[in-house]
Amino acid sequence: MTVDWHPLLLSIRVSLIATALVALAGIPAGFALARGRVPGRRLLEALASLPIVLPPTVLGYYLLVVLGRNSPLGQAYETVLGRPLVFTVEGAIVAASVASFPFCLRTARAAISDVDPRYEQAARSMGMPEWRVALRVTLPLARRGIAAGVALAFARALGDFGTTVMVAGNIPGRTQTAPIAIYDSVQAGDDGAALTLAIILSVVAVTVLLAVGLLERRVW
């Protein structure tokens, strides 16, 4: 049995970058939905949560339409960087980010909503501007829930299959992530390689879930 470790290393790289992007977008968006006066926020949250309920192939198809070489965004990307976005590692990062975004957004929004507004009001009464109230009071008090959301986003990005294979393809040594490699190994009858990668991904998933449980119980 020979295990190709490139898909696993690529999955980790893609997931880490995707998680960073998701955190940068999801935490402010969660704050806006929880504390801001956003028109139609329930509709916006529902639309942002679509990746949870849509079949991954449908989500991947939509991304292909939006980011493909014939789309305005795809053409702009190719004009600036000289290469297409689809069927690349960058495409895999986009796919993983979109698929995992609602997990960070919804968990961050719930954590921020649970912060007692009296603490925020006390900070305002001391003359703190709103941005300092958010950074010094609201976000620190919601940090455990936010961290749990980021952890869930990482796990979701690491395990993505359908969306990634639609957008980034299945190019061994280039865009083949661990979940896709497991599928290929099974199809090729290489059960040993499939089992090895499956066990590693399962261990990571269980570790993340245990960490999320600890965060939600405020053990840390």
N, C-alpha and C positions, 0 to 999 in steps of 0.2 A: 504494500500500500504506500503510495506516494501522495502526500498532501501538498497542494500548491497553496502557500500562505499569502500570496499576493491578494486574493479576494478578501481575506480577513483584514489584512493591513489597509486595503483600500476602503473597506467598510468603516473601519475605525476612523480613518482620515476624513471620509465624507461625513460621518456622523458628528464628529467633533466640530467641523466647520459649520455644518447645518445647525447644530445646537447653538453655537455662538450667534449665528444669524437670527435664529428663532428667538433667542433670549433678547437680543437687541430690539426686535420688533414686537415680540409678544408681551413683554413686561410693560412697556409704555402703553400698548394697546389695552392690556388688561386694566391698567390704572385708569385710562380714559373711560373705559366702560363702567368701572366701579365707582369712580369719583367725579368724572366729568359729565357735563350736560351735553351728551351726544345725541342728536336727533336720530330716531330710529335705531337705537343701540341694540334692541333685541333682534331686529332684522339683521344688523351688521354682525352680531355675534353668531346668529344662525348661519349666515353666509360663510363666515370664517370657519365655522365648525363643519362645513360640508365634507372636508377630507376624512372625517371620522366615519361617516355613513355612506359616502359614495364608494362604489367598487373601485379598487385601485386602478384597473384598466381604464375606467371612465375618466378618473382624475388624470391619468397619464395622457389620455387622448386630448383632453382639454388643454393640457400643458403643451402638447405637440402643436395644437392649433395656434396657441398664443405665442409659442417660442420657436416654431419651425422656421425653416429657411425662407418660406414664402410669406411669413407674417412680418408686420412692421418692426416688432421688437427683435425678431430673429435676424432680419436684414440689418437693423441698426447695430446689433451685437457683432455680426460678421463684418460690417464695414469698419467698425472701430478696432476690433481685435484680429481681423483677418482669418477667422475660422468660425464655423457654425457653433451654436450652443448645444444643439441636440447631438446625441451619441458621443458625448465627451464626459470627462470627470465633472466638469462644471455643471453639465446637465444633470448628473446624478446628485450633485449637491442641491440644485434647485428642487429636484423631485423630492428628496428627503426632507428639505426645509418645508415645502408646502404640505407634505403628508404629516409632519410632526408639529406644525405651527399651532393647531387648535389645542393640543394637549398643554402647551405652555400658556396659551392665552386664557383658556377657561380656568385652569388651576390658579394662575396669577390673579385673575379677576375675582375668583371666590375668596382667595386669601386676603386680598385687599379689602373686599367687602366686609370681611369678618373683623377688621380692625375697629376697635371702639372709637367712634368719632369724637368722644370726649377728650381723648389724648390729643387729637389734631386741633380741637378747639382751644385746648389749653396752650398749645404752642402758638396758635394765632394770637391769643390774648397777650402773649409775651412779645408780640411785634414781628414774629417770623413771617416772611413772605411765603406764598404758596409753594414755591419750588423748594424752599428749605423745609417746609412742613413735610412735603413728600419724601425728600431725601433723608431727613433726620428723624422722622417719626413714623410715617406710614409704611414705607418700604422696609425699614428695619423690623417693625413689628410683624410684617407679613413675610419675612424672609424664609421661614421654614416652608410655608406653602409654595412660595415662588421657587425655592430650590427643588421641591418635589415636582413641580411642573416642568422644570428644566430637565430633571432626571428622566421623567416620563418621555419628554421630547427626544432625548438621546436614545432611549430604548426603542422608540418608534422609528427613528431614523435608521438605527442599526439594523432593524429587522425588515425594512421596507423591501418589497419584491416587485409587485405589479407596477407601481408608478415608476420606479427606477428603470425597469426593463423596457417600459414603453418610451421613456424619454432618453435614457442613456444607452439602451441596447445591451447586448450581451457579447462584448468583445473581450475574449480572454487576454489577460495581461494589460488591459486598458480600462474597460468600464465594467468588468464582471465583479460584482460584489459577492459577499459570502452567501446571502440567501440565494442568489442566482447560481452560484457555484454548487450549492447543495442540490438544486434542481438538476443541473447538468450532470452531476455525479450519479444521481439516482437514475437518470435516463441512460447513462453509460454503463450502469451496473457496478459502479465503484462505490459499494456501500460503506466501505471503510472510511474513505475520504468524506463522504456525506455525513456519516455518524460523528466523525471528529469535529467537523465544523458545527454540526447541530448541537453537540454537547457544549462547545465553547459559547455559542450564542445563548443557549439555555442558561448556562451559569451566569453570564452577564445579565440576562433578563431577571433571574431570581435575585441577584445581588441588588439590582436597581429597585426591584419591588420591595425588598427588605429595607433598603434605605428610605424609600418613600414612606413605608409604614412607620419607621422610626421618626421621620420628620413630622408626619401627621399626628403622632402621639406626643410630640414635643419632648422626645427623649433627649434630643441633641440641644 
